[in-house]
Amino acid sequence: MKAILSIKPKYAERILSGEKGYEYRKRIFRSEDVSRVVMYATQPVSRLVGEFGIEQILRDEPDNLW
């Protein structure tokens, strides 16, 4: 299953280039079947810019993840 995430353009570029390997979110997808994410770059780009696969979703308090 695919999900769409709005991401600031500078972070979307870093994900697509491979520089950024993690995307931190306060909320996790409702469905646990999500395996791909379509990225929507927010303003000023305002369009779909790419897609990436999810290898694993980590759930924990921020201090424990760091």
C-alpha positions in Angstrom: 0.0 0.0 0.0 1.2 3.6 -0.7 0.8 6.7 1.4 1.4 10.3 0.5 3.4 12.7 2.8 3.9 16.4 2.4 7.6 17.2 2.9 9.5 20.5 2.8 11.4 20.8 -0.5 14.8 20.8 1.1 14.1 17.6 2.9 12.5 16.0 -0.2 15.7 16.7 -2.2 17.9 15.2 0.5 15.7 12.0 0.6 15.9 11.7 -3.2 19.7 12.2 -3.2 20.2 9.6 -0.6 21.7 12.1 1.9 18.7 11.7 4.3 17.8 8.1 5.2 15.1 8.7 7.9 11.9 10.8 8.0 10.8 11.6 11.5 7.0 12.0 12.1 4.9 12.6 15.2 2.2 10.4 13.8 2.5 7.0 12.2 0.3 5.8 9.3 -3.1 4.4 10.3 -2.5 1.3 8.3 0.5 -0.9 9.0 0.4 -2.1 5.4 2.2 1.0 4.0 5.3 0.0 2.2 5.9 3.0 -0.2 5.6 6.7 0.3 4.8 9.3 -2.4 6.4 12.6 -1.6 4.6 15.9 -2.1 7.0 18.8 -1.9 5.3 21.8 -0.2 5.5 25.4 -1.4 7.1 26.8 -3.5 7.4 23.5 -5.4 3.8 22.3 -4.7 4.0 19.0 -6.6 4.7 15.3 -6.4 8.5 14.8 -6.5 9.2 11.2 -5.9 8.6 8.0 -4.1 10.5 5.8 -1.7 10.1 2.5 0.0 9.8 1.9 3.7 12.2 -0.7 5.2 11.1 -0.4 8.8 9.0 1.9 11.0 10.5 2.6 14.4 8.2 3.7 17.2 9.5 5.1 20.4 10.1 8.3 22.4 12.4 10.7 20.6 15.1 10.4 23.4 15.2 6.6 22.9 15.4 6.8 19.2 18.4 9.2 19.3 
